[in-house]
Amino acid sequence: MSPAAAHATVLALNSGSSSLKFGLYRADGAGVEMLVAGAAEAIGSGQARFIARTADGKELACEEAPVANPEQAVRRVARLLAESGAPAPSVIGHRVVHGGARRVHHCLIDAAVERDLEEAAIFAPLHAPAALAVIAFARQHFPGVPQVACLDTAFHAGMPEVARTLPIERDLAAAGIRRYGFHGLSCESIVRQLGDGVPGRLVIAHLGNGASVTAVRHGRSVDTSMGLTPSGGVIMGTRSGDLDPGVLVYLMRARGLGADGIEALVNARSGLLGISGIASDMRALHDAEGGHADARLAVRMFCYAVCKQVAAMATALGGLDCLVLTGGIGENDAEVRTAISRGLAWLPPFETRIMPAQEEAQVARHAWALAPPVRSKPA
């Protein structure tokens, strides 16, 4: 069977720090077709929820039930697929936030790849442990099914030296300490949706609990706001974004914070939560803005930080033809979008588009392309 005629059933797993999104796709050379999609949300909390629907919108699950860890989330996904009569996956694709210096392209997962991903986990402590746990459990639950690592860093692998190099000692750069960039699968999905109409000077703002801004020239990443880790760039839900490194040195010397304390501060207690003191979720901050000055400040600072990064990326591109807003906030928060538009009104005219991030579909495409040539037969 030629690759163009081959088919596969791909299970795409997108693990976050406290969520697991999934999609089951029928894939072939013409593209991917979603069969079932859903998510386990607020994993490990008292507000855990599991939802799933078919491609035509039929609800398969909408339940509030304990989901203690990523393994339980994968088990629930597997049970849902079995109960719904969906075809078994012939390949599984995983969104992996950081592959480290050795893994900068999407790849089949074998023992060597998994070792490299484990080594790179130090760069993405909010995301990597959950992704590794999901990979391990998927191997146990779907024995013999090939698995593919789809890296958020891959889209940015070709950034020019001037953008990827950090201003540090050269021997550190040689050891892989550089700007990697993230939300690459989201950016890929935007470029794919734009197709032949992708503008020469495009800025993609992926705005959600994690947020980044990327400069794309003729479909290729040339600069991005996140750096070595997903902690830098714009203000995020609980992450600080860019921060004077002297602040961290001060906290180490004057407050006695070690590596764990610094990590907890910049990744879990900063950003919108740190500024407002009440919430990391933009919806909750909007609800509180009327009577809470720090909630208002958090929203204003977020929009301000995004505007500064968009302007920086327009500089990297030598101008701006189109700004795409995507991610949970970018797609759904009209108030934030309006504030960003006002903040960028001084720029020469450019198109603004709101587009969905289709990360799971991108995972499915890459998994199909990289899976071994033996495909499942079409239903």
Secondary structure as UniProt FT lines:
FT   TURN            3..5
FT   STRAND          7..15
FT   STRAND          20..28
FT   TURN            29..30
FT   STRAND          31..41
FT   TURN            43..44
FT   TURN            46..47
FT   STRAND          49..54
FT   TURN            55..56
FT   STRAND          59..64
FT   HELIX           70..84
FT   STRAND          91..96
FT   TURN            100..102
FT   STRAND          107..108
FT   HELIX           111..120
FT   HELIX           121..123
FT   TURN            125..127
FT   HELIX           128..141
FT   TURN            143..144
FT   STRAND          147..151
FT   TURN            152..153
FT   HELIX           154..156
FT   TURN            157..158
FT   HELIX           161..164
FT   HELIX           170..174
FT   TURN            175..176
FT   HELIX           184..194
FT   HELIX           195..197
FT   STRAND          201..207
FT   STRAND          211..217
FT   TURN            218..219
FT   STRAND          220..224
FT   TURN            230..231
FT   HELIX           245..254
FT   HELIX           259..268
FT   HELIX           271..276
FT   HELIX           282..288
FT   HELIX           289..291
FT   HELIX           293..317
FT   STRAND          322..326
FT   HELIX           327..332
FT   HELIX           334..343
FT   TURN            344..346
FT   STRAND          351..354
FT   HELIX           359..370
//
